[in-house]
Amino acid sequence: MAARAGALPGVTPRPALRGAGRGGTVPRIPEGTYFVTTDISALGWTDGLAFCEALPERAGVVAIPTQAFYDDVDAGRHLVRWAFCKQPDVVAEGVRRLVAAELRA
């Protein structure tokens, strides 16, 4: 049986996700995982893979193009997945970089 993320020692996903909605993305906040999915279409991107390929240069962070998890690639093309299975200070720095970066297409 998988433990809920909030029940694991040292893991506090809610505080780590405080900035998930800043920067123009729409987060889908999880209840028991180390991942958050955001819709990047509000930033003008239509392809999660292209967005994820641009992220390291634009913001110094990485994300996972969610379309890789779909049989129908178009159904997930506008979504990206973020991992927050890091120490809170590392996650906070990643959020800071995302907020400071120019992420619009």
Secondary structure, DSSP 8 states (H G I E B T S, - for coil): ----GGGSTT--HHHHTTTTTTTS-EEE--SSSSEEEEE-GGGT-S-HHHHHHHHHHHHS---EEGGGG-SSHHHHTTEEEEE--S-HHHHHHHHHHHHHS----
